[in-house]
């Protein structure tokens, strides 16, 4: 699959102001002390490689790892999704408000006409539940059609299945919106690769370095007149520095 290249191209467009003619820019340091956040409001990071909170089923974990690493494989542009911490990111998100669907309207009735009007499907199931049923359905499909676990299939066969899910040619069953489940996984692996490392993904800021994004800096005023110029700034994360 060439989605990794597509993601890089998307990132390059977003980061275009930082990828042209080299130029020097004085970097600003520090911030007004009276604007410091109360520690109670500072985002809390996660511990990578710790106890899994949501992806506790080993087969589910291997399946989503295989999916993520096909959507974002290791290549000359950078490490794979799992190497970049995207599974830690997903596990933490599914264990929190996102996984519980706290920001979603999930009351009945489900109305197909509303789906057409809003151009997005409505779900009563939470994202955590959708992953649980979707990953098991994907594993069952692979075992039925190929006689093996999805994680054990050859990469080109994994790609064929994922492409079939994406274009609607493969159904994981009547209770699964297969295309929407694929889109959910694609959305989450993108988020994990490019979110602040504080949340578990984008390990060592590999995603930001790939697209030239300077990260969560306090102040960009020194660079506002450098449009279209390469700044050469190292990315900065929300993770506190010692």
Secondary structure, 3 states (H helix, E strand, C coil): CCHHHHHHHHHHHHCHHHCCEECCCCCCCCCCHHHCCCHHHCCCCCCCCCCCCCCCCHHHHHHHHHHHHHHCCCECCECCCCCCCHHHHHHHHHCCHHHHCCCCCCCCCCCHHHHHHHCCCCCCCCHHHHHHHHHHHHHHHHHHHHCCCHHHCCHHHHHHHHHHHHHCCCCCCCCCCHHHHHHHHHHHHHHHHHCCHHHCCCHHHHHHHHHCCCECCCCCHHHCCCCCEECCCCCECCCCCC
